[in-house]
Amino acid sequence: MFRLFLGGETQVGETQMDGNQEAASRVTRDELERQWPGPRLTTYPDPVVSALGLPPVASRVLRELGLPDGVPVLFTAASPSRAPGALPPEAAGAVLVGRVWNDEHALLVVPDERVLAWHESGELTAVNTDLERYLRFLVCVDAVQERMDAVDSGLVSRGAYEALVAEQRETMRRADPQALADGWWWPGVVDELLMI
């Protein structure tokens, strides 16, 4: 499901965004609270965020929007801290913000805003171009994941489910098209959602 991301093999450059892409990538606190109701979102105080030297988008996300405490299979929050262990050069200066895929990978934010998934085996995979876009994708995929059981029980048709997957994939494409490229994290996740 995952492909190795190596800085020298995968070109990661500045992405020019049009107004639609910028709007599609924006996530509001209200939207996050609708997706994860109750006290499931955690924001972090300014001294914690400032001490980590995070880039601007990641800093704003942690201070103002917050991260969900957990999304089954997809994400478990961690108190933001300098990433532990011997990381590859592409992840220099990374900050750990959570764990992903049944907690098998560390979710990191690097100084150029990219979000990467790192496995202790040394596998490093690009996830999103910034943390806000990561949240956009997490909202989309969690919405799909919530409907999976309804398909199995016959409450939602396979066609309606596939339409939801296509709709959410289009939202993700508008928000962060690079994150759906071969070799990045999300194509494999979306493919798995279609294999139910």
N, C-alpha and C positions, 0 to 999 in steps of 0.2 A: 504494500500500500504506500509506503513512503520511499521517496527517492532521496539520495544524498544531495545535499546542497553544498557546493563548494564555491567560494567567492570567485575563483578563477574560471570556473566552468559556466556559471550562471551569471549573466549580466544583470546587475541590479543598479539601475540608474535613477535619476530624478524622473518622476512621472509628472507630466503636465496634465492638469485636470481641467475639464470644462466645468461650467456651472452645474450641470446635471450630476456629474460625478461627485463634485464637492457636496452637493445637497444630499445625494444618496449615501454618502459616507458618514454624515452627521448622525449622531445618536443623542437623544435627550435623556435626562434622568427620568422623566415621566415614562418614556418608552421602556426603559430598563425596569422600572418598578411595575409596569404592566406585565412584562414578561416574567419577572421574578418577584412576585408580591411578598409583602411582609418584610421583616428585617433581614433580607438576604443579600443586600448590597452594602459593601463596606467602602467608605472613603477613608483617606489617610491624611493626617494633619500635615500642615506645611513644613514643620521642622523635619519630619521623617522623609518627605518627598525631596525637599531641598538638599538634605544631607547626601542623597544618592546621586545627585547631579544628573537627573534624567533629562532627556530632551523635552521641548515644550509641549508637544501633544500628549506624550505619556504623563507628564507632570499634571496637566489639566485633567486628564482622565482620572488619575488617582485622587486628585483633590476634590473634583467637582462631580464627576459621574459615578465613580466607584466601580468595583468589580464584584460580580456575584460570588457568594461564598462557595458555591458549587453548582455545576450543571452535570448531571449524570454522564459518565463516560468522557465527556468533552473537556471539562475544566474543573480544577480545584484551586481556590485562591491560596496564595502563600503571602505572608507578610513580606512586602518588598524589601529586598536586601541584595547586596552584591552577590553575583552568581558564584556559587562554590565550585571547586574542582578545577582541573586543568582544561580550559576551553580552547578550541581552535582559534587562530588569529581573527577569523571573521566575527567572532563573538567577544572580542576584546572590549572591556568596559561594560559588559552586560549586567543588567539588573534582573534578578529572578522575581517574577510577579505571580507565578502559579505553576501548576502541573497539568498536563494534558494527556488525553488518551489513556484513561484508567490509571493516571498518575505515573505512566511509564516515561514521560518526557518532561523536562523542565521547560517552562515557557519564559523566554527571555526577551527583554527590550534592549537593543544596542543603541549606541550614541547617535546613529543616523535615523532613528525612530523605528527601524524594522523590528518586527516581532519574529523570533526564531524558536524552533523546538529543538532541544538538545537531549539526546539519549546518552547515557553513560558509556555506551559502546563507542561513542565518538560520532555518531550520526547527527548531523546538523541540517535542519530543513527550514527553509524560509516559509513563514506562515502568512504574514500580512505586511503591508508597507508601513503601518503604524498601529498603535494600540486602539485608537478609536475605530479603525476599520476592523480590527480583530473583534471588537464588541459587536459591530454591525453583523459580521459573519456568525458570531456565536448566537445572536438573537435569531437570525434566519434559520440556522441549522437546528437550534433547540425547538423552534416552532414546528419544524418538520418532524423532529424526533418525537414530539408530543402526540403526533397523529399516527405514529407507527402502530401502536396497540389498537387503535380504532380500526385500522385496516384489517388486522388479524382477527378482530372480533366481528367484522362485517358492518360496523357502524359507519365506516367511510369506504367508498369504493376505491379500487385500485386506480381508476382513472382520475378521481378527484385528488388522490394522494400524489400521483405523478404530476398533475397540474400544479399543486402546491410546491412540489420540488422544483418544477420549471420556473415558477414565479419567484421563489426565493433565490434560485440560481441567477436569475436575471437581476434581482436586487443586488446580489453580491457582485455580479459582473460590472454593474454601474458604479458600485462603491469602490472596488479595488480589482480591476481586471487582471493585473499582474499576479494576484494571489490565486487565480484560477489557471495559471500557466503550468505546463508540464514541469514536474520537479518540485513544485510547491506543495504544501500540506493539504490544502482544501480539496483539490480534485479527487483524491482518494476517499476523503470523508463523504463527499457528495455521491460518489459512485457506490459506496457502501449503503447509503440511504436508499438508493434505487434497487438494491438487491434484496429487499425484504420479501 
